[in-house]
Every structure is written in structure tokens, then in C-alpha cells.
Amino acid sequence: ALTGAGCSATTPTFNASSNPSVTLTGATMTAGTASCTFTAVVTGSVAGTYANVAANISGASSNITTVGVASTLAVSSIAPVVSKSFSVSPVFVNGFSVLTVTVTNSNAVAMTGIAFTDTFPLLPAPGMVRASIPAAATSCVGGVVTHTAGSVSLAGGTLAAGASCTVSINVTSTGSGSFVNTIGVGAVTSSFGSNTVAATATLVVNRSIADVIVAKTGPALIAPSSAITYVVTISNNGPGEALDIAVVDVVPAGITGVAVGCGNAVNGAVCTGGTLTGNTFAATLVSLPVNASLQYTFTGVAPASGILVNTATAITFGSSDPTDPTRVAAGNNSATVTTNFGSPDLRLSKSHVGSFTVGVNGSFTLTADNTLGAFATIGSVTVVDTLPAGLTFVSATGTGWTCSNLLQVVTCTSPTVIAAGGTGAPITLNVAVGLAALPSALNSAVVSGGGEPVENNGNNSAVDTVAVLPSPQNQFLNDGAKTGLPGSSVTYPHVFNANIAGVVSFTAVDSPVPALTGWVTSVFRDTNCNGVLDGTEAATPLTAAIAVVPGDQVCIVVRNTIPAGAVTGATDTVLVSSNFTPTVGVPQTLTRQDVTTVGAVGGSGLTLQKTVRNITQGGAVGTNNVAKPGDIVEYVITYINMSSLPLTTLVVLDSTPTFTTFVSAACTLPLPVGITACTVSSAPAVGANGNVQWPLTGSLAPAQSGQVTLRVKVD
């Protein structure tokens, strides 16, 4: 800029060469004492004192005086400024923080040769140190970072004018406390000198918070003098690393031959063997990372009796445990297993099915179990059954059992082990039933052995009372009713069930209404018991007596031939008798009734079919069946119009068989076409004997059929 009175306006020029200069040309001043001033702004790149004297002015006009013209410029530099910080504070023990040292150049030109060493604090012990992964770095151009366990250094750094650069490194501590890190005055050197102000930052290290957990497993029950195993698991639930962990387990004194091993270390855990002094185990874990765990396994031999209480503890002395703040193994820092001594506990159950009958063998089922036992049986198990009067030993069998008898005492033994909570193989005891057993027999038995202690014997006996019935009676089944045409034949199946030894013969007597000769009735042996005459069965009528024993079944078919001159509606009632002569005892005659009705010539007329099934036992439907006293038996009578004309005024008749009593009677729905109603018009009282009638209202259309049912109870 050019200023001053008397100066003509002009612009000076600047030459920025190695010898910079300012040149003013063409300016004029008025005569006299006029002055002219121009100003140039200069910068010094190196500190020092610079004198600008008259000798430096050249080319001045002759009438301009330069004598005494001089000026001095002093140039000074700004020292580097240093600061420092920690990326995270506080941190936990063994955690890390990033230490950052920042150098700032406030000069207008670049700063070079930047260097420093930052020594880490030693107190509180054990001091702050370089982390295991230092990750040292710098943004100072050309700078080289080096580091030791206790320091970090920078050398040869360059920093542009007005800029800052950093040196960083990860640091940590194995101890807790406040670590004050200082770079002193003069510690940072550069081309512009050393820092004049110290820089300080503090890293706070706290004990890590770690939830150390002890878990212990072992048997709740154990057999006397048997092997025993405990497993102790030490784990760290975090959130921080657990340090300096003391593990202690005092194995109960009664356990001998104690041994211990460490294993299953996961997620950074490291097994430490520890020491076993007598039955006391102690180990120190240097550290246990978050979610890490390991196990100690203890083995030995248990004593013969007593209660074993085993406790393991783990206390972290290098961390803060929220569940054990006072370090007394509180909360989940201890675990205990209590072991009791167990043994087998035998029981015996005894049962039978139904009732016994004099003269017929009966069976008991005896089952020994160890469902209440804590351990399997040891040695043989013995079952002794003392039979009451009237029951005589026949046989006794069971898988793994050896049985014998001495008069009324039956003894069975087995070496088979019955597992804890298990059940032994059943014993089937077969007995002969005599008159002395009437009306009931009380049978008792007891189980023993198997290593069961005396104190468990209170549930070893079983008692079973069975009802005993008199000798069985024979049965003769069934009544029948059919319709046939004149000149045709109808057949009626019957079954004789023998429950007593002897011989049986059969007879049939006709009673036609109206009286008419020509009805012919014959009895044939139904050898395959299928209810019909097939093969040579109809060749020869049955006249001879047949020998039977209890359980035998004799099947016969009665054939009733209708005279050719019989009128429609005529009937023939045939009384079929089983004439039984027992080997010992009084003869017995049982009678069944078959009613044949003459149908219209237009067809084969009304046909009746009867089936029987055992409701109680769930047996199959057939023309013959078996039942025991007390069973409910159902007869189904099917009526069919086999003619080509409707049948009217129909009544189905039946009666309770011998040795049975009435239970119920009913009509089966839906009714066939043409039948508008079906009722039970007469029947005996429940528990009584007698006839049953089912009148059918309406007319039964050709080829239509329906059913009625009769239920009885076997005496």
C-alpha cells in the first residue's frame, strides 16, 4: 500500500525470489519536504533478528536521501503443545484403554524432528503397562513409534503448520487404582523447541465384576461301600473376567481312595491341578474369562453307612463378585450334595381272576417288585406261599423261578436281579380246589431276600381271598323257532357243554298242533359244531351215548320234517333233551324247545336264526359260546320272511335257558319294512326265569328281516 502527502498514485511490486525485494517505480513527490510511505508485510521462516538498513535500498533518485534509513525485525517460534487422554476410563482389571498423545504445531511453518518418550506410571503397583495387543500407531508424518512394556516413544515426526498429530497405544493393568500418566515439561522436542507445559491424563482401573458360580453333582442315594463320584463345575457368568479364584472341596472323611482330576475347560478356562491333602482339595485359578468353565471330578469309595455331605466353594480375590461381596463363599459361590445310603425294598402282590370252582383247578399270580427300592436286589429272592385248607398244590412256574412244595407250603426262589423301581417275573401257582375251600379261601404269601434290610420288611406279605363255587353244572343250549313249507325240513342246532365227567344221550319228542301224523324228528351229531348238517353228518341219526369230561362240547342238529299235508299255521313243538349220567352223582336231564311253524305255500315262510355272544368276556358272535358263572350272555334272534307274501300276526317266543336268570329283552331298531311296532309284552323279573314274548305289529314284507335280543346272567 502507498500512502503519504505528495505521492502520486502508483503500486509497488514484490519479488518473491531467494532474495525477495520490494520495488517502487514512477512515483512522484512534490517539491519541498513531501513524504511518501508504502508498506510490505513480511514473514520470517526462521527465528532470529533481521536488520533492514539503508544499504538494502538501491536505485533511489538522486534527490532522495537514504541516510539513516534502517529497521530491525525480530522473528520468534512457538514451542510444540502436547496433550493426552484415555479412550475409556474407568476400565476393569486386565481391560484395556487407548492412550493418545497429541502434539500441536501453532507455527505458520512446518515443525520437524518431533520426538518424545512417555513412561507409564508404576504406582499403584503393579502399575500401568502396555496391553498384550499394543496396536501402537501415529499420524505424525514420518514418525516412528516404538514401545516397551512400560513406555511408548516417537521419533522423527513432522507436523504441518497449524496442524496436530497423535501417537496411540493400548494400555492395561493387572491391578486396580488410579494411574496418573504425565509427559513432563521439555519431554517433547522439535525443530521449534520443547513443550513448555506438561500433559497429564488419569486411567482409573477397577476390579472386574465377575459372578463366579459353583455347581456340584453327585448321587442322592448310594449303595453301602460302593464307588462314588462328585463333579464340581466352576464357571464365570461375567460381566467381567474373574481373577485369583480359590477353589476348595473337603470330601467327606468316610470316603476312601479319593482322587481328583480337572477337565472340560472351555471358552478360555485353563485347568489348574491343585493339591489334595488327605480329603481336602485346594486350587487357585489365575483367571477365568467370561462364560468360561472347567470341572473337577472326584472319585472314591463310600463307607457302609451314614450321611455324606460334600460342599465345594470358589472365591474370587482378584475381582468383585456381586453374590459374594465379603468373600465368604456366599450365594452361588458354594454348592453342596447330600448323599444317603439306599437298599432294595421288596413287595409282593397276589391276585386271581374270577372265582374258583370245586373240582376245577384255579390259579394265583404272585409278583415280587422293587418299585420302592433305591437299589437293585442282591442275591436270591424267595417267595413262600402257604396254601389254606381245600387248596392243593398242582404246579408253580415263572421265568427264572425254581418252585417246589412241602405239603401246603410252596417255595419259589430266583437269582434274577430286580432293578430299583422294577418288577420281577410273575409266578403262576396252580392249585386243585376241594370241598374244604367252600365258600372262600384266604391265601397268604411272603417275599424275602434280595439284600433287603430288616427295616424294609414291613410290606413283604400279600393276602388274596377268592370266592369258591360248588361243582359246575352241565349246559344245554339253545331254543329254536323256524317256519317251513309242507313237505320240507328245518334244522335246529344245539350245544351241550360238559362240566362234569359222565355220558350224555339225546332224545326229541314231537307235539304237533293240530295233531297230524307225518311229523318226523331226528337227532344228528354235528361233529364240527358249525350248526348245519354237512358231509356225512346227516347219514345216521345219533342214538348212542357220548362220554364227556369237563370242558368237552357236544354239538347236535335236530331235523324236523313237516308233513306234506300240513296246513299253514300248524306247529310242532319239539322237546329236545340231554340225558346225562355222571360218573359220580345223580343223573341230570336238560331240555330245550324247538317250535316249527308251517308257512304259506307262496314261499318258505318265517325263518328264525339265533346267535349268542359273551358280553362280559367280549367273545365273538356264534351259534355256540362259553361262559362262566356271573357272565352276561346275549342272544340275538333274527326273524326273516322267506316267502313271497307278507306275514302278519307275528310273535317271537323264547325263554331263559337253564342255569340262567333274566337280565333284559329288547327290539332292535330300525324295524323292518311293514312292521310298525315291536314290544316286549311279557318277561320274567330281573334275576328270575321264564318266557319272553315280542309281539310284532303290522306285516313283515317278503325278504325283510328284524331282530330281538335277550340277555341273561349265567348262574
C-alpha positions in Angstrom: 0.0 0.0 0.0 1.3 3.5 -0.8 0.4 6.4 1.4 1.6 10.0 2.2 1.0 13.6 1.1 2.6 14.5 -2.2 2.9 10.9 -3.5 1.5 10.2 -6.8 -0.6 7.1 -7.0 1.4 4.0 -8.0 1.7 0.4 -6.9 4.9 -1.2 -5.6 5.8 -4.7 -6.8 7.1 -7.7 -4.8 9.8 -10.1 -6.0 9.5 -13.4 -4.2 12.9 -14.8 -5.1 15.7 -16.2 -3.0 16.5 -12.5 -2.3 13.0 -11.1 -2.0 12.6 -7.3 -2.6 10.0 -4.6 -3.0 10.3 -2.2 -6.0 8.6 1.2 -6.4 8.8 3.0 -9.7 7.2 6.0 -11.3 6.1 7.7 -8.1 6.5 11.4 -7.8 6.6 13.8 -4.9 6.1 17.5 -4.8 9.0 19.8 -4.0 9.8 20.6 -0.5 9.5 18.3 2.4 7.0 16.0 1.0 7.0 12.3 2.0 5.8 9.1 0.5 5.2 5.9 2.5 4.5 2.3 1.3 4.0 -0.8 3.5 5.1 -4.5 2.7 4.0 -7.4 5.0 6.9 -9.9 5.5 7.2 -13.3 7.4 10.2 -14.8 9.0 10.6 -18.6 8.5 13.5 -18.9 10.9 13.6 -17.4 14.3 16.1 -14.6 14.7 16.7 -10.8 14.3 16.7 -9.3 10.8 18.0 -5.7 10.1 16.7 -3.8 7.1 19.2 -0.9 6.6 19.8 1.9 4.0 22.3 -0.3 2.2 19.5 -2.5 1.3 17.8 0.3 -0.7 19.1 0.7 -4.3 18.1 2.7 -7.3 16.8 5.7 -5.4 16.6 9.0 -7.2 19.5 11.4 -6.5 17.4 13.9 -4.8 16.1 11.2 -2.2 18.1 10.9 1.0 18.5 7.4 2.4 20.9 8.3 5.1 19.9 6.8 8.5 17.2 4.7 7.0 17.1 1.3 8.9 14.7 -1.0 10.6 15.1 -4.3 12.6 12.6 -7.3 12.6 12.8 -9.9 15.4 11.2 -13.4 14.4 10.4 -15.9 17.2 8.9 -19.6 17.1 6.1 -21.3 19.1 7.0 -24.4 21.1 5.0 -27.6 20.5 1.9 -28.1 22.6 1.2 -31.6 24.0 -2.0 -33.2 25.5 -3.0 -36.7 26.3 -6.2 -38.8 27.0 -7.5 -42.3 27.6 -10.3 -43.6 25.4 -12.1 -45.4 28.3 -11.8 -44.7 32.0 -12.5 -46.4 34.2 -11.8 -50.0 33.0 -11.7 -53.3 34.7 -8.5 -55.1 35.7 -7.0 -56.6 32.6 -9.2 -54.5 30.5 -7.6 -52.0 28.1 -7.8 -48.4 27.2 -6.3 -46.5 24.3 -3.7 -43.9 25.5 -3.5 -41.0 22.9 -0.7 -38.3 23.0 -1.5 -35.3 20.8 1.2 -32.8 19.6 0.1 -29.4 18.1 2.1 -27.0 15.9 0.8 -23.4 16.2 3.6 -22.0 13.9 3.0 -20.7 10.4 5.5 -23.2 9.1 6.0 -27.0 9.5 7.6 -28.4 12.6 10.1 -31.2 12.2 12.1 -33.6 14.3 9.2 -34.2 16.8 10.2 -36.8 19.4 9.2 -37.9 22.9 9.1 -40.8 25.3 6.1 -41.4 27.6 6.9 -43.5 30.6 3.9 -45.3 32.1 3.2 -44.9 35.9 4.5 -47.6 38.2 2.1 -46.8 41.0 -0.2 -48.1 42.4 1.5 -51.4 42.0 1.8 -53.3 39.8 1.5 -50.2 37.6 0.2 -49.5 34.1 1.7 -51.4 31.2 1.4 -51.9 27.5 -1.5 -54.2 26.6 -1.0 -57.7 25.1 -2.1 -56.3 21.8 -0.5 -52.8 21.8 -1.9 -51.6 18.4 0.6 -48.7 18.5 0.2 -46.1 15.8 0.9 -42.4 14.9 -0.4 -39.8 12.5 2.8 -37.7 12.7 4.3 -37.7 9.2 7.4 -39.8 9.0 7.3 -40.5 12.7 8.4 -43.9 14.1 6.7 -45.4 17.1 8.5 -47.8 19.4 7.3 -49.2 22.8 8.3 -51.3 25.7 6.2 -52.8 28.5 6.4 -49.6 30.4 6.7 -46.8 27.7 5.9 -45.5 24.2 8.2 -43.3 22.1 8.0 -41.2 18.9 10.9 -40.1 16.8 11.3 -38.2 13.5 7.8 -36.8 13.3 6.9 -33.8 11.0 3.9 -31.7 11.6 2.4 -29.2 9.1 1.8 -25.6 10.1 -1.2 -25.1 12.3 -1.8 -28.9 12.5 -1.9 -31.7 15.1 -0.8 -35.3 15.1 -1.2 -38.2 17.5 0.5 -41.2 18.9 -1.7 -44.0 20.4 -1.2 -47.4 22.2 -3.3 -49.8 24.2 -2.5 -49.9 27.9 -3.8 -52.1 30.8 -3.1 -53.1 34.4 -3.4 -56.2 36.4 -4.1 -54.2 39.5 -6.7 -51.7 40.4 -6.4 -48.0 41.2 -5.9 -44.5 39.6 -2.8 -44.4 37.3 -1.6 -40.8 36.6 0.3 -40.6 33.3 2.3 -37.4 32.8 4.6 -36.1 30.0 6.7 -33.5 31.7 7.9 -30.1 30.5 10.6 -30.4 27.8 9.7 -34.1 27.1 8.6 -33.3 23.6 11.3 -32.0 21.3 11.1 -30.5 17.8 12.6 -28.0 15.4 10.7 -25.3 17.3 12.0 -26.4 20.7 10.4 -28.4 23.5 7.0 -28.2 25.2 6.7 -25.7 28.0 3.6 -27.2 29.6 3.2 -30.8 30.9 0.4 -33.0 29.8 -1.4 -35.4 32.2 -4.2 -38.0 32.0 -5.5 -40.4 34.6 -6.6 -44.0 33.9 -8.9 -45.5 36.6 -8.8 -49.3 36.8 -11.4 -51.0 38.9 -11.6 -54.6 39.9 -13.6 -56.6 37.4 -17.2 -57.6 38.3 -17.4 -61.4 37.9 -20.2 -63.7 39.1 -18.3 -66.9 39.9 -20.7 -69.9 40.1 -20.1 -73.3 41.7 -22.2 -76.3 40.7 -21.8 -79.7 42.1 -23.3 -83.1 41.2 -23.3 -86.4 43.0 -25.6 -89.3 43.9 -28.6 -88.7 46.2 -28.5 -92.4 47.1 -25.7 -94.9 47.1 -25.2 -98.5 48.0 -23.1 -99.2 51.0 -19.3 -99.4 50.3 -19.8 -98.6 46.6 -17.9 -96.3 44.3 -18.9 -92.6 44.4 -18.2 -89.7 42.1 -18.7 -86.0 42.5 -18.3 -83.4 39.7 -17.7 -79.7 40.6 -18.1 -77.1 37.8 -16.6 -73.6 38.2 -17.9 -71.1 35.8 -17.9 -67.3 35.3 -21.2 -65.6 34.5 -19.4 -62.2 34.0 -19.8 -59.5 33.1 -16.0 -59.2 33.7 -13.1 -61.6 34.0 -12.7 -63.4 37.3 -9.2 -63.3 38.8 -7.4 -65.1 41.6 -10.1 -67.7 42.3 -9.6 -70.0 45.3 -11.3 -73.4 44.9 -11.8 -75.7 47.9 -13.6 -79.0 48.3 -13.5 -81.0 51.5 -14.5 -84.6 50.6 -16.4 -86.3 53.5 -14.0 -88.2 55.8 -15.7 -91.5 55.3 -14.8 -91.7 51.7 -11.6 -93.5 51.0 -9.2 -93.6 48.0 -10.1 -90.1 46.9 -8.7 -88.9 43.6 -9.3 -85.7 41.6 -8.8 -84.6 38.0 -9.5 -81.4 36.1 -11.1 -81.3 32.6 -13.8 -79.9 30.3 -12.1 -76.5 30.3 -14.0 -74.3 27.7 -14.1 -70.7 26.5 -10.6 -69.9 27.6 -10.6 -71.6 31.0 -7.3 -73.2 32.0 -7.2 -76.3 34.3 -5.1 -76.0 37.5 -4.3 -79.3 39.2 -4.3 -78.0 42.7 -3.3 -80.1 45.7 -5.1 -82.9 47.6 -4.1 -83.2 51.2 -6.0 -86.1 52.8 -9.6 -85.5 51.7 -9.1 -81.7 51.3 -8.6 -80.3 47.8 -7.4 -76.7 47.1 -6.6 -75.0 43.8 -6.1 -71.4 42.6 -7.3 -70.3 39.2 -5.3 -67.3 38.0 -8.2 -66.1 35.8 -11.5 -67.3 34.4 -12.8 -65.4 31.3 -16.4 -64.5 30.9 -18.6 -67.6 30.1 -15.6 -69.9 30.7 -15.9 -73.0 32.9 -14.0 -76.1 34.0 -14.7 -79.2 36.0 -13.0 -81.1 38.8 -14.0 -84.8 39.1 -13.6 -86.5 42.5 -13.8 -90.3 42.9 -13.6 -92.6 45.9 -15.3 -95.4 47.8 -18.2 -94.6 50.1 -18.4 -96.0 53.6 -21.0 -98.6 54.7 -23.5 -96.2 56.3 -24.1 -92.6 57.3 -25.0 -89.4 55.5 -22.4 -87.9 53.2 -22.4 -84.1 52.9 -19.9 -82.6 50.4 -19.5 -78.9 49.8 -17.3 -77.1 47.2 -16.5 -73.4 47.3 -14.9 -70.9 44.9 -14.0 -67.3 45.9 -12.5 -64.7 43.6 -10.0 -62.5 45.4 -9.0 -60.5 42.3 -12.5 -59.5 41.2 -15.7 -58.2 42.7 -18.4 -60.9 43.0 -21.9 -59.4 43.4 -23.1 -62.7 45.0 -20.2 -62.9 47.4 -19.1 -59.3 48.2 -17.5 -60.2 51.5 -15.6 -63.3 50.0 -17.1 -65.9 52.4 -18.4 -68.2 49.6 -21.9 -66.8 49.9 -24.7 -67.2 47.3 -23.8 -69.3 44.3 -20.1 -69.5 45.3 -20.7 -72.8 47.1 -22.6 -76.0 46.2 -23.5 -79.0 48.4 -24.5 -82.5 47.6 -26.0 -84.7 50.3 -25.9 -88.5 49.8 -27.9 -91.1 51.7 -27.5 -94.8 51.6 -30.2 -96.9 49.9 -31.2 -100.5 49.6 -33.8 -102.8 48.0 -37.4 -102.7 49.3 -39.3 -105.8 48.2 -43.1 -106.0 48.0 -45.4 -108.9 47.0 -48.7 -108.8 45.2 -51.1 -111.7 44.7 -54.1 -112.0 42.5 -56.5 -114.3 40.8 -59.2 -114.0 38.1 -62.8 -114.6 38.7 -63.8 -117.3 41.3 -62.7 -120.8 41.9 -64.9 -123.9 41.5 -64.7 -127.1 43.4 -63.3 -129.8 41.2 -61.7 -127.3 38.8 -58.1 -126.1 39.1 -57.5 -122.5 40.0 -54.6 -120.1 39.5 -52.9 -117.4 41.6 -50.4 -114.9 40.2 -47.7 -113.8 42.6 -45.4 -110.8 41.6 -42.4 -109.6 43.6 -41.4 -106.0 42.9 -38.7 -103.5 44.0 -40.6 -100.3 42.9 -39.9 -98.7 46.3 -36.3 -99.8 46.4 -33.4 -97.4 45.9 -31.1 -100.1 44.6 -31.4 -103.4 42.7 -31.7 -106.7 44.6 -28.5 -108.6 45.6 -28.6 -112.4 45.8 -31.6 -114.7 45.6 -35.2 -113.6 46.1 -37.6 -116.1 47.8 -41.4 -116.3 47.7 -43.2 -118.6 50.2 -46.9 -119.3 49.8 -48.8 -121.3 52.4 -52.0 -122.8 50.9 -55.2 -122.9 53.0 -57.3 -126.0 53.6 -59.1 -127.0 50.4 -56.4 -125.9 48.0 -53.8 -128.4 47.0 -50.5 -127.7 45.1 -50.5 -128.7 41.4 -47.7 -126.7 39.9 -45.8 -123.3 40.1 -43.9 -121.7 37.2 -42.3 -118.4 36.3 -39.4 -117.2 34.3 -36.2 -117.5 36.3 -38.1 -119.1 39.3 -37.5 -122.6 40.7 -40.5 -123.8 42.7 -41.3 -126.8 44.9 -43.7 -127.7 47.7 -43.8 -129.5 51.0 -47.5 -130.3 51.7 -49.2 -126.9 51.8 -46.0 -124.8 51.7 -44.9 -123.7 48.2 -41.4 -122.2 47.9 -40.1 -120.4 44.8 -36.5 -118.9 44.5 -34.9 -116.8 41.8 -31.4 -115.4 41.4 -32.6 -112.8 38.8 -31.8 -109.2 39.8 -34.9 -106.9 40.2 -33.8 -103.4 39.4 -34.6 -100.4 41.5 -38.1 -99.4 40.6 -38.5 -102.6 38.7 -40.8 -105.7 38.9 -39.8 -109.3 38.8 -41.2 -112.0 36.6 -44.6 -113.3 37.8 -45.2 -116.7 39.3 -48.2 -118.7 38.3 -49.4 -121.0 41.1 -51.9 -123.7 40.0 -54.0 -125.4 42.7 -56.6 -128.0 42.9 -59.9 -126.8 44.5 -61.6 -129.1 47.0 -64.8 -129.0 49.1 -62.9 -127.7 52.1 -62.3 -124.5 50.2 -66.0 -123.5 50.2 -67.3 -120.8 50.3 -64.0 -118.9 50.1 -60.3 -119.4 50.6 -57.8 -117.0 52.1 -54.3 -117.4 50.7 -51.2 -115.6 52.0 -47.6 -115.4 50.8 -44.4 -113.5 51.7 -41.3 -112.4 49.8 -37.8 -112.1 51.3 -34.1 -112.0 50.4 -32.5 -109.9 47.7 -30.3 -108.0 50.1 -33.3 -106.2 51.7 -32.6 -104.9 55.2 -34.8 -105.9 58.0 -36.3 -102.4 58.4 -37.8 -102.7 54.9 -39.7 -106.0 55.6 -43.0 -104.4 56.6 -44.5 -104.6 53.2 -43.3 -108.1 52.1 -46.6 -110.1 52.5 -49.7 -110.4 50.4 -53.1 -111.9 51.0 -55.7 -112.9 48.4 -59.2 -114.1 49.2 -61.0 -116.0 46.4 -64.7 -117.0 46.3 -65.2 -120.7 45.8 -68.2 -122.1 44.0 -69.7 -125.5 44.1 -69.1 -128.1 41.4 -70.1 -126.9 38.0 -73.3 -128.0 36.1 -73.6 -129.0 32.5 -75.2 -126.7 30.0 -77.6 -127.4 27.1 -78.2 -124.7 24.5 -80.4 -123.2 22.7 -84.1 -123.0 22.0 -85.2 -122.6 18.4 -88.1 -121.5 16.2 -88.5 -121.7 12.4 -91.0 -121.6 9.6 -91.1 -124.1 6.8 -93.3 -125.3 4.0 -95.3 -128.5 3.9 -93.0 -131.4 2.9 -89.8 -129.5 3.8 -87.4 -129.9 6.7 -86.0 -127.3 9.2 -82.9 -127.8 11.4 -82.1 -126.6 14.9 -78.5 -126.6 16.3 -77.9 -127.3 20.0 -74.8 -127.4 22.1 -74.1 -129.5 25.2 -71.3 -128.1 27.4 -69.9 -130.7 29.8 -68.7 -129.5 33.2 -68.9 -132.9 34.8 -67.5 -136.2 33.7 -70.0 -138.8 32.5 -72.1 -139.9 29.4 -74.8 -138.0 27.6 -77.5 -139.0 25.1 -80.2 -137.0 23.3 -83.9 -137.5 22.6 -86.5 -135.5 20.8 -90.4 -135.7 21.3 -92.9 -134.1 18.9 -96.1 -132.3 20.0 -97.9 -131.1 16.7 -100.9 -128.7 16.8 -103.2 -129.7 15.2 -102.5 -133.3 15.7 -101.2 -134.7 12.4 -99.2 -137.7 11.6 -96.2 -137.4 9.4 -94.0 -135.1 11.5 -90.6 -136.7 11.7 -87.9 -135.5 14.1 -84.3 -136.9 14.1 -81.1 -136.0 16.1 -77.7 -135.9 14.4 -74.1 -135.4 15.6 -72.7 -132.0 14.4 -69.1 -133.1 14.6 -67.6 -129.7 13.5 -70.1 -127.7 15.6 -70.9 -125.3 12.7 -74.7 -125.5 13.3 -75.6 -127.2 10.0 -75.6 -130.8 8.7 -72.8 -131.2 6.1 -70.9 -134.1 4.7 -72.0 -137.4 6.2 -73.3 -135.9 9.4 -77.0 -136.5 8.2 -76.3 -140.0 7.2 -77.0 -141.7 10.6 -79.2 -140.3 13.5 -77.4 -140.1 16.8 -78.7 -142.7 19.2 -75.7 -143.8 21.3 -74.5 -142.1 24.5 -71.3 -140.0 24.3 -68.6 -140.0 27.1 -67.6 -136.5 28.2 -65.2 -134.8 30.6 -65.3 -131.3 32.0 -64.6 -128.9 29.1 -66.0 -131.1 26.4 -68.6 -129.8 24.0 -71.1 -132.0 22.1 -73.0 -130.3 19.2 -76.1 -131.8 17.7 -78.6 -130.8 15.0 -82.3 -131.6 15.3 -84.0 -132.1 11.9 -87.8 -131.6 11.9 -89.6 -132.7 8.7 -93.1 -131.1 8.0 -95.8 -133.4 6.6 -96.8 -132.7 3.1 -100.4 -132.3 4.2 -99.7 -129.8 7.0 -101.8 -126.6 6.9 -100.5 -123.1 7.1 -100.1 -122.0 10.7 -99.7 -125.5 12.1 -97.0 -126.0 14.6 -94.8 -128.8 16.0 -93.2 -128.2 19.4 -90.2 -130.5 19.8 -88.8 -131.0 23.3 -85.1 -131.9 22.9 -83.5 -133.4 26.0 -79.9 -134.1 27.0 -79.8 -137.1 29.3 -76.7 -137.0 31.4 -75.4 -139.7 33.6 -72.4 -138.5 35.7 -69.5 -140.8 36.6 -70.3 -140.0 40.2 -73.6 -138.4 41.2 -77.2 -138.0 40.3 -78.3 -138.1 36.6 -79.4 -134.9 35.0 -81.8 -134.1 32.2 -81.7 -130.7 30.4 -84.5 -129.8 27.9 -84.6 -127.3 25.1 -87.6 -126.4 22.9 -87.8 -126.1 19.1 -91.0 -124.8 17.5 -91.7 -125.3 13.8 -94.5 -123.3 12.1 -96.0 -124.3 8.8 -95.7 -121.3 6.4 -97.8 -120.3 3.3 -97.2 -122.2 0.1 -96.2 -119.0 -1.6 -92.7 -119.1 0.0 -90.6 -120.7 2.6 -92.4 -118.7 5.3 -90.9 -117.2 8.5 -87.4 -118.3 9.4 -85.7 -117.7 12.8 -82.0 -117.7 13.4 -80.3 -117.4 16.8 -76.7 -116.3 17.7 -75.1 -115.9 21.1 -72.1 -114.0 22.4 -70.5 -113.5 25.8 -70.9 -109.8 26.7 -68.7 -110.0 29.9 -65.8 -111.6 28.2 -66.3 -109.8 24.9 -66.4 -113.0 22.9 -67.3 -113.5 19.2 -70.8 -114.0 17.9 -71.7 -117.6 17.0 -74.2 -120.3 17.3 -72.5 -121.6 20.4 -70.3 -120.0 23.1 -68.9 -120.5 26.6 -69.4 -118.6 29.8 -68.6 -118.6 33.4 -70.8 -118.1 36.4 -71.7 -114.4 36.6 -71.1 -113.7 32.9 -73.8 -111.8 30.9 -74.8 -113.6 27.7 -76.8 -112.0 24.8 -78.9 -114.0 22.4 -79.9 -112.3 19.1 -83.0 -113.8 17.4 -83.3 -112.8 13.7 -86.7 -113.3 12.0 -86.8 -113.4 8.2 -89.8 -113.6 5.8 -88.5 -116.1 3.2 -91.9 -116.3 1.5 -93.3 -114.2 -1.4 -96.2 -113.0 0.7 -96.4 -110.6 3.7 -96.6 -112.3 7.2 -98.9 -111.0 9.9 -99.8 -111.7 13.5 -96.1 -112.4 14.3 -95.0 -113.2 17.9 -91.4 -114.2 18.7 -91.2 -116.5 21.7 -88.1 -117.5 23.8 -87.3 -118.4 27.4 -84.4 -118.1 29.7 -82.0 -121.1 29.4 -81.4 -123.5 32.2 -78.9 -122.2 34.8 -79.5 -118.6 33.8 -81.7 -115.7 35.0 -83.3 -112.9 33.1 -81.5 -109.5 32.6 -83.2 -107.7 29.8 -85.0 -108.0 26.5 -85.4 -105.5 23.6 -86.4 -104.9 20.0 -83.6 -103.9 17.6 -84.2 -100.7 15.7 -84.8 -99.8 12.9 -87.8 -102.1 12.4 -88.1 -103.9 9.1 -90.4 -102.7 6.3 -94.1 -103.3 7.2 -93.6 -103.8 10.9 -94.9 -100.7 12.7 -94.2 -101.7 16.3 -92.3 -104.2 18.4 -92.7 -104.6 22.2 -91.7 -106.9 25.0 -95.2 -108.0 26.1 -94.1 -110.4 28.8 -90.8 -111.3 30.5 -89.7 -112.6 33.9 -88.4 -110.2 36.6 -84.7 -109.5 36.6 -83.0 -112.4 38.3 -85.9 -114.8 37.6 -86.6 -117.4 35.0 -89.4 -117.7 32.4 -90.7 -117.0 28.9 -90.2 -113.8 26.9 -92.6 -112.6 24.1 -92.0 -110.0 21.4 -95.3 -109.3 19.5 -94.8 -107.6 16.1 -97.5 -105.1 14.9 -98.1 -104.8 11.1 -97.0 -107.2 8.4 -93.4 -108.4 7.6 -92.8 -107.8 3.9 -91.1 -110.5 1.8 -87.4 -110.7 2.1 -87.5 -108.4 5.2 -85.9 -109.3 8.5 -85.6 -107.9 12.0 -84.0 -108.8 15.4 -84.9 -109.0 19.0 -82.4 -109.6 21.9 -82.4 -111.4 25.2 -79.7 -111.0 27.8 -79.3 -113.5 30.7 -76.8 -114.0 33.5 -75.2 -117.4 34.0 -75.7 -118.9 37.5 
